[in-house]
Amino acid sequence: MGTFRTLVKKILLNEIVLAIIFALLLKAYVMDSRYVPSSSMHPTLQIKDRLLVNKLSYKFGEMQRGDIIIFEPPPSVDSQYDYVKRLIAMPGDIVEVTNGVLYINGEAVQEDYINELPNYEYPPTQVPADSLFVLGDNRNYSYDSHLWLDWLSLDDVKGKVFFRYWPLDRIGRIE
C-alpha cells in the first residue's frame, strides 16, 4: 500500500510540475493578462478592467488601425509599466488632428469609440518607418503619441488586447 501511495504522489507531483511549466510557457510566449490602471482608454476600457493579450497575433498576422495594443512606451516616457492604447497610424501614414477631427493620410476618421472630441491640434506629421502612432480613446486625458517626444517602435509592441475577463458584467471580446 505504501508503494502505491508513493507512486500516486510522484504522478501528482509530475502533473503539477508540468502544469506550472505549461502555464509559464503560455504566459511567456502566447498570452498574458493585464490590468487597466487609468482612464486613458475610457469608454472602451475602464479602470480596473482585466484583459487578455494575444502575444502571437502580430507574429502571424498584420497590425490593423484600430487595434488595441499593449506596448513598452518610448524611452522619453518615464515609465516602468506597459501602456494600452489604440493603434491609429502605421509607418508612412500622415496623421493630423484639427478642429477635433483625426485625419489619416488626409481623410477624416470616423471614431465612434472615443470619449469626446480632441481639444488639441496636431499638425500633419508622417509616421517614420518602423514606428507607430497610438492614442487613448479618452483623447483629452491620455498621455500618448500626440504628446511624446519620440515614436513608438514596432519592436516595443507586446501584443493585441482581445478579451476582457473582469469585471464579470462586462466580460467579452474587445473589438
Secondary structure by P-SEA (a helix, b strand, c coil): caaaaaaaaaaaaaaaaaaaaaaaaaaaccbbbbbbccccccccccccccccccccccccccccccccccccccccccccbbbbbcccccccbbbbbcccccccccccccccccccccccccccccccccbbbbbccccccccccccccbbbbcccccccccccccccccccccc
